[in-house]
Amino acid sequence: MATDTPTSRTVAETFVERLGGQDADGIQELFAEEIDWHVPGGAELPWTGRRTRREEVAPYFTTMWPHFAPGRSEVALERVVVDGGDVVLLAAWTHTVAATGKEFSTPAAIHLRVEDGRIVRMHLYEDTLTVATAFDAG
């Protein structure tokens, strides 16, 4: 069952807050047991791909975050669009890859679907070629 707009906005704001605090376990708590998660990218980037269970959420972040140089990331949340259970986060981020020293920037959109107060879908849209190139993966 879909969640109303105010509840979806609250869940999304909590997601963004915990993301900014690098609270992987706290982010995972926001998700339903069964999820539709998709982060595009090649196998050479171990955090990309699909996930279907809540317990796969925290490992996504704890696998990805160490690949970025500490203190050398910027995330700008530009807009939050909420319609019932659908939330779209529009952002831009810049990261520096720890292994290569390469900096990359990409606009991004995250589509969340909230049902019964839990996130059931998280799809990320970003410039995957730019990311792969910074990692010398593409």
C-alpha positions in Angstrom: 0.0 0.0 0.0 1.3 3.4 -0.9 2.2 5.9 1.7 0.9 9.5 1.8 3.0 12.4 0.6 4.0 13.8 4.1 5.1 10.4 5.3 7.1 9.8 2.2 8.8 13.2 2.6 9.7 12.4 6.2 11.2 9.0 5.2 13.2 10.7 2.3 14.5 13.4 4.6 15.6 10.8 7.1 17.3 8.9 4.3 19.2 12.0 3.2 20.2 12.8 6.8 21.5 9.4 7.4 23.3 9.3 4.1 25.0 12.5 4.9 26.1 11.1 8.3 27.3 7.9 6.6 25.0 5.9 8.8 24.7 2.7 6.8 22.8 0.7 9.5 20.4 3.7 9.9 19.8 3.8 6.2 19.1 0.1 6.1 16.5 0.4 8.9 14.4 2.6 6.5 13.9 -0.2 4.0 11.3 -2.9 3.8 12.3 -6.5 4.1 11.9 -7.1 0.3 13.2 -4.3 -2.0 13.7 -3.4 -5.6 17.2 -1.8 -5.6 19.1 -0.9 -8.7 22.4 0.9 -9.1 23.7 0.7 -12.6 27.4 0.0 -13.3 29.8 -2.7 -14.3 31.0 -5.7 -12.2 34.4 -3.9 -11.7 32.6 -1.6 -9.3 31.5 -4.0 -6.5 28.7 -2.0 -5.1 26.7 -1.7 -8.3 23.9 -4.0 -9.3 20.6 -5.2 -8.0 19.6 -6.0 -4.4 16.4 -7.5 -3.2 16.7 -7.7 0.6 17.0 -5.1 3.4 20.1 -6.7 4.8 21.9 -5.9 1.5 21.5 -2.1 1.9 24.2 -1.4 4.6 26.9 -3.5 2.7 26.2 -1.4 -0.4 27.4 1.7 1.5 30.2 0.1 3.5 31.6 -1.4 0.3 31.3 1.9 -1.7 32.4 4.6 0.8 36.0 3.4 1.3 36.6 3.9 -2.4 36.3 7.6 -2.1 39.0 9.9 -0.6 37.8 11.0 2.9 36.9 14.7 3.1 37.0 15.1 -0.7 33.3 14.6 -1.6 30.6 17.1 -2.1 26.9 16.3 -2.5 24.4 19.0 -3.4 20.8 18.0 -3.0 19.0 20.3 -5.4 15.4 19.3 -5.2 13.1 16.8 -3.6 9.9 15.9 -5.5 7.2 13.9 -3.6 4.0 12.6 -5.0 2.3 10.1 -2.7 4.7 7.2 -2.2 7.1 8.4 -5.0 10.1 10.5 -4.1 12.7 11.8 -6.5 15.9 13.3 -5.1 17.7 15.4 -7.6 21.4 16.0 -6.8 24.9 16.5 -8.1 27.9 15.0 -6.5 31.6 15.2 -6.8 33.9 12.5 -5.4 37.6 11.8 -5.6 38.5 8.2 -6.1 41.0 7.1 -3.4 42.9 4.6 -5.6 43.3 6.9 -8.7 43.1 10.4 -7.3 40.7 11.2 -10.1 37.8 13.6 -9.3 34.5 13.2 -11.0 31.2 15.0 -11.0 27.8 13.8 -12.1 24.2 14.9 -11.8 22.1 12.2 -10.2 18.6 11.3 -9.5 17.4 8.8 -6.9 13.8 7.4 -7.2 12.5 6.1 -3.9 9.1 4.3 -3.5 7.7 4.4 0.0 5.0 1.9 1.1 3.7 1.6 4.6 6.4 4.0 5.8 9.3 1.9 4.4 11.4 2.3 1.3 10.5 -0.6 -1.1 12.4 0.8 -4.2 15.6 2.7 -4.7 16.8 3.3 -8.3 19.9 5.5 -8.9 20.4 7.3 -12.1 23.9 8.9 -12.7 26.5 9.2 -15.4 28.0 5.7 -15.0 30.6 6.2 -17.8 32.0 9.2 -15.8 32.2 7.1 -12.7 33.8 4.1 -14.4 36.4 6.3 -16.1 37.4 7.8 -12.7 38.0 4.3 -11.5 39.9 3.4 -14.7 37.1 0.8 -15.1 35.8 2.0 -18.5 
